[in-house]
Amino acid sequence: MREVAAQLLQPAAIAPEYLLFGGAGLISLVAFVGLILAPALSSYGRIWEKAAASFLSLFVLLALVLIGIALGLVIIYYYSDITDLFSQG
């Protein structure tokens, strides 16, 4: 019984890549809140203005995420051409 409990309580082995991506996502989220959302919310006094500012800020976040995804897909699609470009010189 103790062996089963010891196996259940062992921490999961998480690959370093997941930790790095999670840390990068957390840093990006903190930067978004600190640099975009907080100034947008503090600029307005009424509740409906703050709601509109937060909606538009989330719209900006969505646009930035979609740009990042599109750029990543372009890099993946043209990866062989990119590596050939850098290996010629």
C-alpha positions, 0 to 999 in steps of 0.5 A: 500500500505504501508503494502505491501511495509513494508512486502517486505522490511522486512529482511528475517529470516535466520536460524542460521545454514545457517549463520554458514555454510555460514561463514564456507564456507567464511572462507574456501574460504579465507583460500584457497585463502590465503594459496594455490592460492596466493602463487601459483600465486606469484611463477610464472612470466609468464601468462601461468604459472600463469594460470596453477598454478591457474588451479592446485590450483582449482583442489586441491580445488575440491579434498578437497571438494570431500574428505569432501563430501565423509567423510560426506557421510561415517559419515551419512551412519555409523552414528548408528554404530558411536553412538553405539561405543561412547555410549558403554563406 
